[in-house]
Amino acid sequence: MRELILLRHAHAEPATPGQADMDRPLSAEGLAEAEAAGRWLAENKLVPDSVLCSPARRARETLEAVLAAVGYVDQRIEPSIYEATPGTLIALADTHHDAERLLLVGHNPGFEQLAALMHSGQSGDYRGMPPGGIAVLTVPVGAAIEPGVAQLSAFWWP
């Protein structure tokens, strides 16, 4: 089995006048959530082999806090995660099938829809991945990332 871990960025500050959404930082609450997410991953021995992260500042800051708890891992900023659909995320994860444990750091609604789609085969109106939330999906080795292929093996939120 291999694992796909989805980490939604933690709470961010609202945009200030003229500030791009991409540049919104974590709030103090968000930083605490991201640190807690890192501790949870470390305590549950869910340290990823590889990380793909949205270029949004709040996602990068979430990842930095997580890495402070789990240690250095191979990581890459992946622009396609920002505003990604579940289909885009599936294609991205499938291109990294060599990673035994892949962590994606990004955004809703794509992440919560992807978790539902991979687990149940349909995304529907599923809403349930709060800021800083983590979904751990277990996928059979050699299986393509596709609807209904995964088991939701863990779900955590701050």
N, C-alpha and C positions, 0 to 999 in steps of 0.2 A: 504494500500500500504506500501511496505517497500522499502528501498533504498540501492543500492550498489554504493559506491563512489570509483572510481578508480583515484588514484593520482600517476602520473608518477614522479619519482624522479627528482629533479631540476638538472641544469647543474653541471657536475662534472669536476674535473681536469683530464687531460689526465694521463694515467699511466706513472710513471717514470720507468726507466730501472729496470727490476727485480721485479716491483711491481705487485701484483696480481690484476686483475680487481675488485675483491671483496673488495679491500682495498682503492679504489679511493675515496677521499673526495669531498665534494661540493666545487665549486669555489666560489669566492666572489659574482659573479653574481648569482650562484645557491643558495647561502644562502639568498640573497635578494628575489629571486623567491619563495623560500620555505616560507619565512616570509609572503610574499604577499598572497600565497595560504592559509596560516593559517588565515590571516585576512579576506579573501574572504569567507572561510567556516564559520567563526564566524559571519560575517556581514549578511550572508544569512541563519543563524540559521541551519546550516548543521553539527552540532557537532555530531560525530559518537558515537554510543553506544559501539562499539568494533573496534579495529584496528588489522589488520594482516600486518606485514611488512617484506619485504625481508631482509635477513641478510647483504646485501651489505652495506658498510659504507655510501655511498651516499644516499641510501634509509633511513637508520636510522637517518642520519643527517637531511634529509628532514622532517621526522616525528617529530624529536625534535623541529624544528623550528615551525611546525604546532601546536604542543601541547603547545608551549609558548603562542600562540594566543587563542586557544580554551579551554585550561585547561586540566587537567588530564582525561584520559579515559582508559578503560581496553584495554591493548595492549599486543601483543605477536609477537615475531620474528617467522616467518614461512619460513623455508628453501626452501620449494617447490615453493615459489614465484620467486626465482632467476632463470632466464632463463625458466620460465614456458610457456607452450603452453596455448591457450585459453581453451582447454579441462581440463587441470590441474587446471586452475583458476576457471572454472565453478564448478568442483568437490569440490574445497576448499570452495568457497562461499556457495555452497549448504549445506555443513556440518555445516554452521553457520546460518541456516535459522531462528534461534531464535532471532537474532539481528535485530532490526527494521531499524537500519542504520549502515551498515558495511563499513568500509574504508579499502581498500587494497592499500598498498604503494609498488610500484615495477617498472617494466621496460617494455620497448617496445622490440620487436614488440608484445608481448603477450597482453599488455593492450589495445592498439589501435585495435587489432584484436578482442579482447573480447568485447569491446564497440560496434564495428560494428556488430559482430555476434549476440549479445543479442538484439540489436535494429532492425536490418534489416533481421537477419536470415542467413547472409553470411558475411564472413570476406574478401574475395577477396584480392585485392591489396590495401585495405584501408590504407592510411597513413595520420595521422592528429592529433597526440597527442604529442605536443611539450614537452620538459623538463619542469616540474612543472605544466603541464596541468592536469585539473580535468574533469572527466566525471561523471555525476550523472545519474544513471539509476534507474528508478522506476519500481518495480516488484509487481504484484498483490500478496496480502497476500495468503500464502498457495501454490503458484505456485513454481514449481521447477525452478531452474536457468537453462535455456535452450535457444537455438537459437530462436530469434524473440519474446521472452516473455516480453521484457522491452521497456519502453519509455525513450528516452534520454531527461531528464527533464532540464538539465543544462550542459553547457560546458564552461569552463573558462581556460585561459592560461595567464601567466604573460606577 
